[in-house]
Amino acid sequence: MTHIRRAALLAALGALALASLGPVQAEESQFGYAYTTDLLPKGAKELEQWATWRHQKISGYFDQIDARTEFEYGLADNLQTAIYANYAWSRAYHNGPFGATTPPEPFSYDIPGPDEHYSATRFVGVSGEIIYRALSPYTDALGVAFYEEPTVGPGFYELETKLILQKNFLDDRLISLSTTPTRPNCATSATRPAAPRPGRRRPIPTRTSPGHFAFAPTGPPV
């Protein structure tokens, strides 16, 4: 439990570091993990802290916390950019196949002994984000936005692109959303064992969101 507290403290410190840049304003998001065409207005900024805790496997013990500290800024009313700091913590013991201690994917460079009590913290990399809204669901028949997120870390590079479609109903209280990759997500790695040879592109798991719905008790954002 001490290790978990340390990881949570690491995520909190990341949020405080960005908060020290100046005042930020938070607002409610209708979706936990999906993006919409709703963007920050020009000159607005926002700080977000993400943390995902994965706990326990079929045997032994296992914990992993993936955290992201994000700072968003509205370059224009229809153009938003952001920067992320990505970091992770994990502990494991006898959690893998045949009871061997096995680190999760962000720590796959490490090769602990099969009976070792494993614990590590790692800075995963830095991500950038840009979202351009071509059409607004509040003034057009359909909201359309284009999303791109490059990530750079020790020994790897990833690029994620998406097409975001949003349709509002019932005076903007019911939102239908589709988030689809515009091309297969890919990664380049010079050191990861999974790469057949240095620098070769390989597909990475895509995170498609073919359909999301949310009901908002109020109307469109002011």
MARDRENVEX-864241 format. One record per residue (C-alpha): residue in three letters; x negated, y, z. Coordinates in nm, 2 decimals. Each point is the difference from the previous one (the first is absolute). Layout:
// residues N
<resn:ALA	px:X	py:Y	pz:Z>
...
//
This chain:
// residues 222
<resn:MET	px:0.00	py:0.00	pz:0.00>
<resn:THR	px:-0.30	py:0.23	pz:0.06>
<resn:HIS	px:-0.10	py:-0.04	pz:-0.36>
<resn:ILE	px:0.35	py:0.10	pz:-0.12>
<resn:ARG	px:-0.01	py:0.31	pz:0.22>
<resn:ARG	px:-0.33	py:0.10	pz:-0.16>
<resn:ALA	px:0.14	py:-0.04	pz:-0.35>
<resn:ALA	px:0.31	py:0.20	pz:0.08>
<resn:LEU	px:-0.23	py:0.27	pz:0.15>
<resn:LEU	px:-0.20	py:0.00	pz:-0.33>
<resn:ALA	px:0.32	py:0.07	pz:-0.20>
<resn:ALA	px:0.10	py:0.27	pz:0.24>
<resn:LEU	px:-0.34	py:0.17	pz:-0.02>
<resn:GLY	px:0.03	py:0.00	pz:-0.38>
<resn:ALA	px:0.33	py:0.18	pz:0.02>
<resn:LEU	px:-0.13	py:0.25	pz:0.24>
<resn:ALA	px:-0.30	py:0.07	pz:-0.22>
<resn:LEU	px:0.22	py:0.10	pz:-0.29>
<resn:ALA	px:0.25	py:0.19	pz:0.22>
<resn:SER	px:-0.29	py:0.22	pz:0.11>
<resn:LEU	px:0.00	py:0.14	pz:-0.36>
<resn:GLY	px:0.30	py:0.22	pz:0.08>
<resn:PRO	px:0.38	py:-0.01	pz:0.06>
<resn:VAL	px:0.19	py:-0.27	pz:-0.18>
<resn:GLN	px:0.37	py:-0.07	pz:-0.04>
<resn:ALA	px:0.16	py:-0.34	pz:0.01>
<resn:GLU	px:0.33	py:-0.11	pz:-0.15>
<resn:GLU	px:0.20	py:-0.31	pz:-0.01>
<resn:SER	px:-0.06	py:-0.25	pz:-0.28>
<resn:GLN	px:0.29	py:-0.21	pz:-0.12>
<resn:PHE	px:-0.23	py:-0.29	pz:-0.09>
<resn:GLY	px:-0.27	py:-0.15	pz:0.21>
<resn:TYR	px:-0.23	py:-0.13	pz:-0.28>
<resn:ALA	px:0.14	py:0.12	pz:-0.33>
<resn:TYR	px:-0.07	py:0.33	pz:-0.17>
<resn:THR	px:0.27	py:0.23	pz:-0.13>
<resn:THR	px:0.00	py:0.29	pz:-0.24>
<resn:ASP	px:0.04	py:0.24	pz:0.30>
<resn:LEU	px:-0.32	py:0.20	pz:0.03>
<resn:LEU	px:-0.14	py:0.27	pz:0.23>
<resn:PRO	px:0.06	py:0.35	pz:-0.13>
<resn:LYS	px:-0.29	py:0.21	pz:-0.12>
<resn:GLY	px:-0.24	py:0.09	pz:0.29>
<resn:ALA	px:0.16	py:-0.24	pz:0.25>
<resn:LYS	px:-0.21	py:-0.26	pz:0.18>
<resn:GLU	px:0.08	py:-0.31	pz:0.20>
<resn:LEU	px:-0.19	py:-0.25	pz:0.21>
<resn:GLU	px:0.10	py:-0.37	pz:0.01>
<resn:GLN	px:-0.14	py:-0.28	pz:0.21>
<resn:TRP	px:0.06	py:-0.36	pz:-0.12>
<resn:ALA	px:-0.08	py:-0.31	pz:0.21>
<resn:THR	px:0.09	py:-0.36	pz:-0.08>
<resn:TRP	px:-0.05	py:-0.27	pz:0.27>
<resn:ARG	px:-0.03	py:-0.36	pz:-0.11>
<resn:HIS	px:0.02	py:-0.24	pz:0.29>
<resn:GLN	px:-0.06	py:-0.37	pz:0.04>
<resn:LYS	px:-0.05	py:-0.29	pz:-0.24>
<resn:ILE	px:0.11	py:-0.36	pz:0.02>
<resn:SER	px:-0.28	py:-0.08	pz:0.24>
<resn:GLY	px:-0.26	py:0.17	pz:0.22>
<resn:TYR	px:0.04	py:0.38	pz:0.03>
<resn:PHE	px:0.00	py:0.27	pz:-0.26>
<resn:ASP	px:0.06	py:0.38	pz:0.00>
<resn:GLN	px:-0.06	py:0.25	pz:-0.28>
<resn:ILE	px:0.08	py:0.38	pz:-0.01>
<resn:ASP	px:-0.02	py:0.18	pz:-0.33>
<resn:ALA	px:0.02	py:0.38	pz:0.04>
<resn:ARG	px:0.01	py:0.29	pz:-0.24>
<resn:THR	px:-0.02	py:0.37	pz:0.09>
<resn:GLU	px:0.14	py:0.21	pz:-0.28>
<resn:PHE	px:0.00	py:0.37	pz:-0.07>
<resn:GLU	px:0.25	py:0.12	pz:-0.27>
<resn:TYR	px:0.01	py:0.33	pz:-0.18>
<resn:GLY	px:0.24	py:0.15	pz:-0.25>
<resn:LEU	px:-0.19	py:0.15	pz:-0.29>
<resn:ALA	px:0.32	py:0.10	pz:-0.17>
<resn:ASP	px:0.37	py:-0.07	pz:0.06>
<resn:ASN	px:-0.03	py:-0.30	pz:-0.24>
<resn:LEU	px:-0.36	py:-0.11	pz:0.07>
<resn:GLN	px:-0.12	py:-0.15	pz:0.33>
<resn:THR	px:-0.35	py:-0.12	pz:0.10>
<resn:ALA	px:-0.13	py:-0.19	pz:0.30>
<resn:ILE	px:-0.31	py:-0.15	pz:0.15>
<resn:TYR	px:-0.02	py:-0.31	pz:0.22>
<resn:ALA	px:-0.25	py:-0.15	pz:0.24>
<resn:ASN	px:0.04	py:-0.38	pz:0.02>
<resn:TYR	px:-0.13	py:-0.20	pz:0.29>
<resn:ALA	px:0.07	py:-0.34	pz:0.16>
<resn:TRP	px:-0.07	py:-0.21	pz:0.31>
<resn:SER	px:0.04	py:-0.37	pz:0.05>
<resn:ARG	px:-0.07	py:-0.28	pz:0.24>
<resn:ALA	px:0.04	py:-0.37	pz:-0.07>
<resn:TYR	px:-0.08	py:-0.34	pz:0.15>
<resn:HIS	px:0.09	py:-0.35	pz:-0.14>
<resn:ASN	px:0.26	py:0.16	pz:-0.23>
<resn:GLY	px:-0.09	py:-0.13	pz:-0.34>
<resn:PRO	px:0.01	py:-0.33	pz:-0.19>
<resn:PHE	px:-0.10	py:-0.30	pz:0.22>
<resn:GLY	px:-0.02	py:0.22	pz:0.30>
<resn:ALA	px:-0.30	py:0.21	pz:-0.12>
<resn:THR	px:-0.04	py:0.37	pz:0.09>
<resn:THR	px:0.08	py:0.19	pz:-0.31>
<resn:PRO	px:-0.01	py:0.38	pz:-0.04>
<resn:PRO	px:0.28	py:0.17	pz:-0.21>
<resn:GLU	px:-0.05	py:0.14	pz:-0.35>
<resn:PRO	px:-0.14	py:0.35	pz:0.10>
<resn:PHE	px:-0.28	py:-0.19	pz:0.20>
<resn:SER	px:-0.06	py:-0.27	pz:-0.26>
<resn:TYR	px:-0.37	py:0.10	pz:-0.02>
<resn:ASP	px:-0.04	py:-0.14	pz:0.35>
<resn:ILE	px:-0.06	py:-0.37	pz:0.05>
<resn:PRO	px:0.04	py:-0.09	pz:0.36>
<resn:GLY	px:-0.06	py:-0.35	pz:0.14>
<resn:PRO	px:0.30	py:-0.23	pz:0.01>
<resn:ASP	px:0.01	py:0.03	pz:0.38>
<resn:GLU	px:-0.10	py:0.36	pz:0.04>
<resn:HIS	px:0.22	py:0.26	pz:0.17>
<resn:TYR	px:0.01	py:0.26	pz:-0.28>
<resn:SER	px:0.07	py:0.38	pz:0.05>
<resn:ALA	px:-0.09	py:0.29	pz:-0.24>
<resn:THR	px:0.10	py:0.35	pz:-0.10>
<resn:ARG	px:-0.06	py:0.13	pz:-0.35>
<resn:PHE	px:0.04	py:0.31	pz:-0.20>
<resn:VAL	px:0.17	py:-0.13	pz:-0.32>
<resn:GLY	px:-0.02	py:0.30	pz:-0.22>
<resn:VAL	px:0.15	py:0.33	pz:-0.12>
<resn:SER	px:0.31	py:0.03	pz:-0.22>
<resn:GLY	px:0.13	py:0.29	pz:-0.21>
<resn:GLU	px:0.35	py:0.04	pz:-0.11>
<resn:ILE	px:0.18	py:0.22	pz:-0.26>
<resn:ILE	px:0.37	py:0.00	pz:-0.08>
<resn:TYR	px:0.15	py:0.20	pz:-0.29>
<resn:ARG	px:0.38	py:0.03	pz:-0.01>
<resn:ALA	px:0.12	py:0.05	pz:-0.36>
<resn:LEU	px:0.38	py:0.00	pz:0.08>
<resn:SER	px:0.18	py:0.07	pz:0.33>
<resn:PRO	px:0.29	py:-0.22	pz:0.11>
<resn:TYR	px:0.17	py:0.31	pz:0.14>
<resn:THR	px:0.01	py:0.20	pz:-0.33>
<resn:ASP	px:-0.04	py:-0.28	pz:-0.26>
<resn:ALA	px:0.19	py:-0.32	pz:-0.07>
<resn:LEU	px:-0.30	py:-0.21	pz:0.12>
<resn:GLY	px:-0.30	py:0.08	pz:0.21>
<resn:VAL	px:-0.33	py:-0.10	pz:-0.16>
<resn:ALA	px:-0.35	py:0.02	pz:0.15>
<resn:PHE	px:-0.35	py:-0.14	pz:-0.08>
<resn:TYR	px:-0.23	py:-0.12	pz:0.28>
<resn:GLU	px:-0.37	py:-0.08	pz:-0.01>
<resn:GLU	px:-0.22	py:-0.11	pz:0.30>
<resn:PRO	px:-0.37	py:-0.07	pz:-0.04>
<resn:THR	px:-0.19	py:-0.16	pz:0.30>
<resn:VAL	px:-0.37	py:-0.01	pz:0.04>
<resn:GLY	px:-0.18	py:-0.20	pz:0.27>
<resn:PRO	px:-0.33	py:-0.18	pz:0.07>
<resn:GLY	px:-0.05	py:-0.21	pz:-0.32>
<resn:PHE	px:0.34	py:0.04	pz:-0.15>
<resn:TYR	px:0.24	py:0.22	pz:-0.19>
<resn:GLU	px:0.38	py:-0.04	pz:-0.05>
<resn:LEU	px:0.25	py:0.18	pz:-0.21>
<resn:GLU	px:0.38	py:-0.01	pz:0.06>
<resn:THR	px:0.25	py:0.16	pz:-0.23>
<resn:LYS	px:0.38	py:0.01	pz:0.02>
<resn:LEU	px:0.31	py:0.13	pz:-0.17>
<resn:ILE	px:0.26	py:0.13	pz:0.25>
<resn:LEU	px:0.37	py:0.02	pz:-0.10>
<resn:GLN	px:0.26	py:0.14	pz:0.24>
<resn:LYS	px:0.37	py:0.04	pz:-0.04>
<resn:ASN	px:0.22	py:0.17	pz:0.26>
<resn:PHE	px:0.37	py:-0.06	pz:0.07>
<resn:LEU	px:0.27	py:0.13	pz:0.24>
<resn:ASP	px:-0.13	py:0.36	pz:0.01>
<resn:ASP	px:-0.36	py:-0.12	pz:0.04>
<resn:ARG	px:0.08	py:-0.22	pz:0.31>
<resn:LEU	px:-0.05	py:-0.33	pz:-0.18>
<resn:ILE	px:-0.34	py:-0.04	pz:-0.17>
<resn:SER	px:-0.09	py:-0.27	pz:-0.25>
<resn:LEU	px:-0.37	py:-0.04	pz:-0.06>
<resn:SER	px:-0.22	py:-0.21	pz:-0.23>
<resn:THR	px:-0.38	py:0.00	pz:0.04>
<resn:THR	px:-0.18	py:-0.20	pz:-0.27>
<resn:PRO	px:-0.37	py:-0.02	pz:-0.10>
<resn:THR	px:-0.06	py:0.16	pz:-0.34>
<resn:ARG	px:-0.29	py:-0.24	pz:-0.06>
<resn:PRO	px:-0.15	py:-0.29	pz:0.19>
<resn:ASN	px:-0.19	py:0.12	pz:0.31>
<resn:CYS	px:-0.37	py:-0.07	pz:-0.03>
<resn:ALA	px:-0.32	py:0.01	pz:0.20>
<resn:THR	px:-0.37	py:0.02	pz:-0.08>
<resn:SER	px:-0.25	py:-0.16	pz:0.24>
<resn:ALA	px:-0.37	py:-0.04	pz:-0.01>
<resn:THR	px:-0.03	py:-0.20	pz:0.32>
<resn:ARG	px:0.32	py:-0.18	pz:0.08>
<resn:PRO	px:-0.03	py:-0.38	pz:-0.03>
<resn:ALA	px:0.33	py:-0.02	pz:-0.19>
<resn:ALA	px:-0.14	py:0.19	pz:-0.30>
<resn:PRO	px:-0.13	py:-0.25	pz:-0.26>
<resn:ARG	px:-0.29	py:0.24	pz:-0.09>
<resn:PRO	px:-0.10	py:0.35	pz:0.12>
<resn:GLY	px:0.22	py:0.28	pz:-0.13>
<resn:ARG	px:0.26	py:-0.22	pz:-0.16>
<resn:ARG	px:0.37	py:0.11	pz:0.04>
<resn:ARG	px:0.23	py:-0.24	pz:0.17>
<resn:PRO	px:0.38	py:0.02	pz:0.08>
<resn:ILE	px:0.10	py:0.08	pz:0.35>
<resn:PRO	px:0.35	py:-0.06	pz:0.15>
<resn:THR	px:0.26	py:0.25	pz:-0.12>
<resn:ARG	px:0.25	py:0.15	pz:0.23>
<resn:THR	px:0.31	py:0.03	pz:-0.20>
<resn:SER	px:0.32	py:0.14	pz:0.14>
<resn:PRO	px:0.27	py:-0.08	pz:-0.25>
<resn:GLY	px:0.29	py:0.14	pz:0.20>
<resn:HIS	px:0.04	py:0.20	pz:0.32>
<resn:PHE	px:0.31	py:0.17	pz:0.14>
<resn:ALA	px:0.03	py:0.24	pz:0.29>
<resn:PHE	px:0.30	py:0.19	pz:0.14>
<resn:ALA	px:-0.08	py:0.35	pz:0.14>
<resn:PRO	px:0.26	py:0.16	pz:0.23>
<resn:THR	px:-0.09	py:0.34	pz:-0.15>
<resn:GLY	px:-0.03	py:0.15	pz:-0.34>
<resn:PRO	px:-0.32	py:0.08	pz:-0.21>
<resn:PRO	px:-0.30	py:0.15	pz:0.16>
<resn:VAL	px:0.01	py:0.38	pz:0.05>
//
